[in-house]
Amino acid sequence: MSNLDDSIGKLLLDLQKDDPDTFKKLMKHAQEENPELFESDIDEDNKKIDKYNREVDEYNKKVEDD
């Protein structure tokens, strides 16, 4: 199932780049049909990722300055 998930993810990323309007329609339809898939702690996860990225940026800046 992991290969299928990876393939679907790649197709969605390609669609998002190549045809953003169709991607938006597809995602809206998916959210209407399966709202439970979109109910999660995504915002919290994104905050953690942003914090980590800021820490990495700060570290890289310190290394560059030395």
N, C-alpha and C positions, 0 to 999 in steps of 0.2 A: 504494500500500500504506500510505502514511503516514496518509491519511484513515481507512482501515480500522482501523489501530492506534489512532488517536485516538478513534474511535467505540467500540472495544472497551474502551479505558481508561476512557472516560466511563461506559460501562455498568457496568463493574466497580466504579468509585467509587460510583455510585448504588446498586448492589446492596449494597455494603459498608455504606452509611449506612442504607438502607431495610430490609435483611434480612441482618443480620450472620451469622446461623446458616447460611443458604444460601451466603453468600459463603465462609465457612470450609470448608464441605463441598466447594464447587466448587474452591477453592484446594488443598485436601488431595488431591482427585482429580487435579487437574492436576499436582501435585507427584509423585504416585505414577506417573502415566502418562508424564511427561516430566521426570524428575529433573534432567536436564542443563540445563534452563532455569532451575533454581533454584540451580545450583552456580556461584557467581561471587564476586566480591570485594565483595559487598554490604556486609558489615560494615566493610570498609576505606573504601568510598565513604561510608557513613553517618558514620564518624569524621571524614572530611574535611569533610563537610557540617556536622556539629556544630561543628567547629573554626571553620569560616568563619562560621557563625551567631553563635558566641560573640564573634568578632572584630567583627562588625557590631554586636552589642549593646553591646560596650564602646565602639566608636566613637560610636554614637548617644548613649550615656550621657555621653560627654565633650562632645559637641556640645550636649546639653541643659543640662549643667552650666555651660557658658560663656555 
